[in-house]
Structure formats: C-alpha cells, structure tokens
C-alpha cells in the first residue's frame, strides 16, 4: 500500500474509514492528459460532434478527436474548469482532455475526483492565467478499486442529478423574475402609472403610444457623453487603480473582479479626464454584431475612483428636467436598447458611437410624475431583486452541498459500497 505521511495537497485524516484502505496515487500514474487541438475558422461548421472550449461548448464540427466519454479541462481563459462530454467531441487548444485512451480508470469517477481538487486554484501565472499540466499530474487522489469506482459513480450520478435539477429549476425561476423586472420597467417608462390616461402615437415604431401629456425628445438634450482612454497594456499592474473595461459591465452588473486589470495610482493625476467617480453612468460600447452582449449600463456606486478604458462610455446627467434614477431605468429599457441595436457598424463587432447613444429618443413625463414613477419602480424592482438574491443564496447552498457530497464520497468519508 502506498502510504503518504505528509502531503501539501490535503491533510490525511485518521478517521477516514475507507481511505485507510485506498491507495493514494499521483494523477500522473492514473491518467495521461492530452492537449486539445486547433480548430481552424474555416472548419467551424455544423456537425454532429460538440466542440469544447475552456468555458464549455463553443460549436459543433464534423469530426471528433476523442474516443467516447471525455473529461475536458480548461487550460486557458476559464482555466481549471471541468466539462463532461458523454460522447466523442472536439476539445480545442485552450483545453486539456482525458478519454478512455488515456486511462484504465472509470472516467466518470475520475471526473468527480478532479472536481474535488478544485483545479481552478492551481495557476501560478498572474499575467496570463492558465493551468500547467504538470501541476495537475503532481496532485494526489485516493484510488479505490474498479468496483468501488463504479459504485461511487452510481451514487454520485444519482445524487448530483437531483441537486442539479433543483439548481436548474431555481435558475429558471430567476430568469422569470428578471423577465418580470424588465417587463415592468418597459411598461412603466412608456405608459406611466395611470392606465386610463389618454395616449398618443410617439412617432417612433419601437416606442409606440405614450401618454398624451408626455414629450418625446433625444437623450443628448439632458446629458454629456464621453468615452474611455486606450491605456497601454504594458502599464497594467497587479495592484493600483481599477481599470473599468467592457467585461466589467456584463449583464448590467458592475463586477471589478471579472478579469481585473489595474494601473498605477499616479494615473489618476496623469489622466484626470478619464477618472470615474460615484454616480457616473457607464455604458459598454462594443460587442458581437447581432447579439445583445453590449449596451449594458451601470451606475458606478463605489466610494473610490477608477479609470475608464476605451470602448466604455460615460453619461453624466446635466439637466434638471430629468430625474437621474428615471434615466437609469430608461437606459435599461427595451425602448432604449432597441434603438441601439439597429445602429452598430462593423462586420463581426458591434460598435456604438457617441451619436448612437445621444440621438436615441426618450419619452419624458413631467418632473413630478417622473418622481412618482421612480418611487414605484424602486419598490417593484427592489422586491424582485430580493427574490432573486434569495434564489441565488439557495443555489449557492445547493452547490456547496454538492461539492461537499462529492468530496466526502471520493475521499472515503461516506461509504457508498453496496453488497
């Protein structure tokens, strides 16, 4: 029996019943890990075989490079992320993969054991995040018999399937709540709170009828607009001032931890025109043509300054005739976004200009009515946001339970053997 008394990967516990009888092996003695292959752009065609990137499915192809069931490991980008293919597939060159040619072990058992290792924590390269194959090879996992591997798989497949189904139901509920939130905003910012008010044709197809006493005017009469600076990537640093890029605004959420980039603190003085302050409204200006993956807007709510990168726009309200919070709701509404997405130019990228933003039409109620609308929407959206937060907390608890269950089974703390 291979007994390891000291191991930096995890602490061996004497009270683990089954692991006392399981061999502890390095992964390099259990499986080979293969590199994914380059898929040329002209070969990205519809086919019967799934193409996997580091973050999951990216398309399909007419050939595969794996044999049967496959474990896919993100190598770059979403490094360490695990995906599972029940059929032959084509992992591309941002991935590693393991199929039945690579190991004599039960692949599904190996998948669960790798999941327990949390491979996304292995990277040592901060400038170009990625995972090294040798780092994976050097890790230890408990190695039960083939029969026990099969029993572990049967148990975990059943239990995790139940958990995953619950998670999917909660994700679906969140989608419905978000759709409800969007629908309420769209309805109220175009029709108001009084369902009996007399309406008029706005003259703009994607806005439709609006209350007769409202006016329709362009955004440019209420705001100032500028965009970020093209900072040199050679100036990026491991700490300092956050640089706000397009990805930090994804899905209308400000996430400074999403692929964070920093520049030296002196840049606040060197580039004062691009300093982002609290209550600046930011808009992503570039995405994929034909997709709604840009035009996201957020209110910068941090107490500390950041710097604005290129292709991120900034809107500053300068008029007293428009309620700031109503403006933020209008920017999230379909009547604003529908105008945006008919304007971008480019072949593959969708690029918004200052004109694309500023020439959009907005329905504007009288100021007292604006305040009433904001109060109503604040209450409604806050209630929905609380429900979404609750469902997300439940999802996190389910994911924690799922991870804990996998860990306890593959390390032998829970005996799932059957007679």
C-alpha positions in Angstrom: 0.0 0.0 0.0 1.3 3.5 -0.9 1.1 5.5 2.3 1.9 9.2 2.3 2.5 10.7 5.7 3.0 14.3 4.6 1.2 15.8 1.6 0.8 19.5 0.8 -2.4 18.9 -1.3 -4.6 17.9 1.6 -4.3 16.7 5.2 -4.8 13.0 5.7 -7.3 12.3 8.4 -7.1 9.1 10.5 -10.8 9.0 11.0 -11.5 8.4 7.3 -12.7 4.8 7.2 -12.3 3.8 3.5 -9.3 5.9 2.6 -7.3 4.0 5.1 -7.6 1.0 2.7 -7.4 3.0 -0.5 -4.1 3.7 -2.3 -3.0 7.3 -2.6 -1.7 8.0 -6.1 -0.4 10.9 -8.1 -2.6 11.7 -11.1 0.3 11.1 -13.5 0.1 7.4 -12.5 -3.6 7.3 -13.2 -4.1 9.0 -16.5 -2.5 10.8 -19.4 -3.8 14.3 -20.0 -3.9 15.3 -23.7 -3.8 18.8 -25.3 -6.8 19.9 -27.3 -6.3 20.7 -30.9 -6.5 23.9 -33.0 -9.8 24.2 -34.9 -9.4 26.4 -38.0 -12.0 29.0 -38.6 -13.0 27.6 -41.9 -13.7 24.2 -40.2 -16.2 25.6 -37.7 -19.1 24.0 -39.4 -22.3 22.5 -38.3 -21.8 18.8 -37.5 -22.7 16.0 -35.1 -19.7 16.4 -32.8 -19.6 19.0 -30.0 -16.7 21.5 -29.9 -15.5 22.4 -26.4 -13.5 25.4 -25.3 -12.2 26.2 -21.8 -15.6 27.5 -20.7 -17.8 24.9 -22.3 -19.5 24.3 -25.6 -18.5 26.7 -28.4 -19.9 25.0 -31.5 -20.0 21.8 -33.5 -17.9 20.0 -36.1 -18.0 17.1 -38.5 -15.1 15.2 -36.8 -14.0 14.4 -33.3 -10.6 13.8 -31.7 -11.8 11.9 -28.5 -12.9 8.4 -28.0 -16.3 8.1 -26.3 -16.9 9.8 -22.9 -14.5 12.7 -22.3 -13.3 14.9 -19.4 -12.5 18.4 -20.7 -10.3 20.7 -18.5 -10.0 24.4 -19.2 -6.3 25.2 -19.8 -6.5 28.9 -20.6 -9.3 31.5 -20.0 -11.6 29.6 -17.7 -8.6 27.6 -16.5 -9.3 24.5 -14.4 -13.0 24.5 -15.2 -14.2 21.0 -15.8 -16.7 19.9 -18.5 -18.0 16.5 -19.3 -19.0 15.1 -22.7 -20.9 11.8 -22.8 -20.0 11.4 -26.5 -16.9 11.8 -28.7 -16.1 15.5 -29.1 -13.5 18.1 -30.3 -11.7 19.9 -27.4 -9.9 22.9 -28.8 -6.4 24.1 -28.0 -7.5 26.1 -24.9 -8.2 22.8 -23.2 -6.8 19.5 -21.9 -8.8 16.3 -22.3 -9.0 12.8 -20.9 -10.8 10.0 -22.7 -10.7 6.2 -22.4 -7.5 6.1 -24.4 -5.8 8.0 -21.6 -6.7 5.9 -18.6 -7.9 2.5 -17.5 -9.9 4.1 -14.6 -13.6 4.8 -14.6 -13.7 8.2 -16.4 -16.8 9.4 -14.5 -15.1 8.6 -11.2 -12.0 10.4 -12.3 -14.2 13.4 -13.3 -15.6 13.6 -9.7 -12.1 13.2 -8.2 -10.8 16.0 -10.3 -13.8 18.2 -9.4 -12.9 17.7 -5.8 -9.4 19.0 -6.4 -10.7 22.5 -7.5 -8.2 22.8 -10.4 -9.0 26.5 -10.9 -6.9 27.3 -7.9 -3.7 25.8 -9.3 -2.5 28.6 -11.6 0.8 30.4 -10.7 0.9 32.7 -13.7 -0.9 36.0 -12.9 -0.1 37.8 -16.2 -1.6 35.1 -18.4 -3.9 33.0 -16.3 -3.7 29.3 -17.1 -3.1 25.9 -15.7 0.0 23.7 -16.2 -0.4 20.0 -16.9 2.5 19.1 -14.6 0.7 20.8 -11.7 -2.3 18.5 -12.2 0.0 15.4 -12.6 1.7 16.1 -9.2 -1.6 16.0 -7.2 -2.7 13.0 -5.2 -6.1 11.4 -5.1 -7.4 8.3 -3.3 -7.6 5.4 -5.6 -10.3 2.8 -4.9 -10.8 -0.5 -6.7 -12.6 -0.5 -10.1 -15.7 -1.9 -8.4 -15.7 0.8 -5.8 -15.1 3.4 -8.5 -18.3 2.2 -10.3 -20.2 2.3 -7.0 -19.1 5.8 -6.4 -20.2 6.9 -9.9 -23.6 5.3 -9.5 -24.2 7.0 -6.1 -22.9 10.4 -7.2 -24.6 10.4 -10.6 -27.9 9.8 -8.8 -27.4 12.4 -6.1 -25.8 15.1 -8.1 -28.5 14.7 -10.8 -31.2 15.5 -8.2 -29.2 18.6 -6.9 -28.5 19.8 -10.5 -32.2 19.5 -11.3 -33.1 21.7 -8.3 -30.4 24.2 -9.3 -31.8 24.4 -12.9 -35.3 25.0 -11.5 -34.1 27.8 -9.4 -32.2 29.3 -12.3 -35.3 29.1 -14.4 -37.2 30.9 -11.6 -34.5 33.6 -11.6 -34.9 34.1 -15.4 -38.6 34.5 -15.0 -38.1 37.1 -12.2 -35.7 39.0 -14.4 -38.1 38.9 -17.3 -40.8 40.2 -15.0 -38.5 43.0 -13.8 -37.7 44.1 -17.4 -41.4 43.9 -18.4 -42.4 46.2 -15.5 -39.7 48.7 -16.4 -40.7 48.7 -20.1 -44.3 49.1 -19.3 -44.0 52.0 -16.8 -41.4 54.1 -18.6 -43.5 54.1 -21.8 -47.1 54.1 -20.4 -46.8 55.6 -16.9 -48.8 54.6 -13.8 -52.3 55.7 -14.9 -53.8 53.0 -17.1 -56.7 55.4 -18.0 -54.6 58.2 -19.3 -55.2 59.4 -22.9 -52.4 58.1 -25.3 -50.8 59.5 -28.5 -48.6 58.0 -31.2 -45.0 58.7 -30.3 -44.0 58.6 -34.0 -41.2 56.1 -33.2 -42.1 52.5 -34.1 -40.2 50.8 -31.2 -41.7 53.1 -28.6 -45.3 53.1 -29.8 -48.0 55.0 -27.9 -47.1 57.2 -24.9 -49.3 59.3 -22.6 -50.6 62.4 -24.4 -49.0 64.9 -22.0 -45.5 63.4 -22.2 -42.9 64.7 -24.7 -40.6 62.7 -26.9 -37.1 64.0 -27.1 -33.5 62.9 -27.6 -31.1 61.9 -24.8 -28.5 64.5 -26.0 -30.5 67.3 -24.5 -30.1 66.0 -21.0 -26.6 64.6 -20.7 -22.9 64.9 -21.6 -21.2 61.9 -23.0 -17.5 60.8 -23.3 -15.6 57.6 -23.6 -12.5 55.9 -22.1 -8.9 56.1 -23.0 -6.8 53.4 -24.7 -4.4 52.6 -21.9 -1.3 50.7 -22.9 -1.4 47.0 -21.7 2.3 47.4 -20.7 1.2 49.7 -17.9 -1.1 47.1 -16.4 -0.1 46.1 -12.9 -1.0 43.6 -10.2 -2.5 46.3 -8.0 -3.3 50.0 -8.1 -6.3 51.7 -9.6 -9.0 49.6 -11.2 -9.4 50.0 -15.0 -13.0 49.6 -16.0 -13.3 47.6 -19.2 -16.3 46.3 -21.2 -16.3 43.0 -19.4 -16.8 44.7 -16.0 -20.2 45.8 -17.1 -21.6 42.5 -18.3 -25.3 41.9 -17.8 -25.7 45.4 -16.3 -23.7 44.5 -13.2 -20.5 46.2 -12.2 -18.0 43.5 -11.4 -14.5 44.8 -10.9 -13.3 41.3 -10.1 -14.2 40.0 -13.5 -10.7 39.7 -15.2 -9.4 42.6 -13.1 -6.8 45.0 -14.5 -5.0 47.7 -12.6 -2.8 50.7 -13.5 -0.5 52.7 -11.2 -2.1 55.2 -8.8 -0.3 58.2 -10.4 -2.6 57.7 -13.5 -5.3 59.4 -11.5 -3.3 62.6 -11.9 -2.0 61.8 -15.3 -5.4 61.1 -16.9 -7.9 63.3 -14.9 -10.4 63.3 -17.8 -10.9 59.5 -17.5 -11.3 59.2 -13.8 -14.7 57.6 -12.9 -16.5 58.9 -9.9 -19.5 57.8 -7.9 -22.8 58.2 -9.8 -21.2 58.2 -13.2 -23.3 56.1 -15.6 -21.2 53.7 -17.7 -22.2 52.0 -21.0 -20.4 49.2 -22.8 -19.9 50.3 -26.5 -18.6 47.1 -28.2 -19.8 43.6 -28.5 -20.8 40.9 -31.1 -22.8 42.1 -34.0 -26.2 40.5 -34.0 -26.0 39.7 -30.2 -27.2 41.8 -27.3 -23.9 41.4 -25.4 -23.2 45.2 -25.2 -25.1 48.3 -24.5 -25.0 47.3 -20.8 -25.3 50.2 -18.4 -24.5 50.6 -14.7 -24.2 53.4 -12.1 -20.8 53.5 -10.6 -21.5 53.2 -6.9 -18.0 52.9 -5.4 -16.6 55.4 -3.0 -13.2 55.1 -4.6 -12.2 56.3 -8.1 -11.4 54.1 -11.1 -10.2 54.8 -14.6 -12.2 54.4 -17.8 -10.8 52.2 -20.6 -11.6 52.5 -24.3 -14.9 51.4 -25.6 -16.7 52.2 -22.3 -18.8 55.3 -22.5 -19.8 57.6 -19.7 -23.1 59.5 -19.3 -23.4 62.5 -17.0 -26.8 64.0 -16.3 -26.6 67.8 -16.7 -30.3 68.7 -16.9 -32.7 69.5 -14.1 -35.6 68.3 -16.2 -34.8 64.6 -16.0 -34.8 62.5 -12.8 -31.4 60.7 -12.5 -33.0 57.4 -11.5 -35.6 57.6 -14.2 -32.7 58.0 -16.7 -31.1 54.8 -15.4 -34.4 52.9 -15.9 -34.7 54.3 -19.4 -31.2 53.1 -20.3 -32.2 49.5 -19.2 -35.5 49.6 -21.1 -36.2 47.9 -24.4 -37.2 51.2 -26.0 -33.7 52.5 -25.5 -31.9 49.2 -26.3 -34.0 48.5 -29.5 -32.8 51.8 -30.9 -29.1 51.0 -30.1 -29.1 47.6 -31.8 -30.2 48.8 -35.2 -27.2 51.3 -35.3 -23.9 49.4 -34.8 -21.4 49.2 -37.7 -18.8 46.5 -38.4 -18.5 43.0 -39.8 -18.3 40.9 -36.6 -18.1 43.5 -33.9 -21.0 45.8 -32.9 -19.6 49.2 -32.2 -21.6 52.1 -30.7 -20.6 55.7 -31.2 -21.5 58.8 -29.1 -24.1 59.6 -31.7 -25.7 56.2 -31.4 -26.2 56.9 -27.7 -27.2 60.5 -27.8 -29.6 60.5 -30.7 -31.9 57.9 -29.1 -35.4 59.1 -28.3 -36.8 59.0 -24.8 -40.4 59.6 -23.6 -40.3 62.2 -20.8 -43.1 62.8 -18.3 -43.5 66.0 -16.3 -41.0 66.1 -13.4 -43.5 65.4 -10.6 -44.7 62.3 -12.5 -41.0 61.2 -13.0 -40.5 61.1 -9.2 -43.7 59.0 -8.8 -42.5 56.6 -11.5 -39.1 56.2 -9.9 -40.7 55.6 -6.4 -42.9 52.9 -7.9 -40.1 51.2 -9.9 -37.7 51.3 -7.0 -40.2 49.4 -4.9 -41.1 46.9 -7.5 -37.6 46.2 -8.7 -36.3 46.0 -5.1 -38.9 43.3 -4.3 -37.9 41.3 -7.3 -34.2 41.8 -6.6 -34.7 40.4 -3.1 -36.4 37.3 -4.5 -33.5 36.8 -7.0 -31.0 37.2 -4.2 -32.9 34.6 -2.1 -32.9 32.1 -5.0 -29.2 32.8 -5.6 -28.4 32.0 -2.0 -30.3 28.8 -2.3 -28.3 27.9 -5.4 -25.1 28.6 -3.6 -26.1 26.3 -0.7 -27.0 23.6 -3.1 -23.7 23.9 -4.9 -21.8 23.8 -1.6 -23.7 20.7 -0.6 -23.0 19.1 -4.0 -19.3 19.9 -3.6 -19.2 18.6 -0.1 -21.0 15.4 -1.0 -18.5 14.7 -3.9 -15.6 15.4 -1.6 -16.8 13.1 1.2 -17.6 10.3 -1.2 -14.3 10.4 -3.3 -12.2 10.6 -0.1 -14.0 7.8 1.6 -15.7 9.6 4.4 -19.1 8.3 3.1 -19.3 4.6 2.4 -21.4 4.1 -0.8 -20.4 0.4 -1.3 -23.3 -2.0 -1.9 -23.4 -5.6 -1.1 
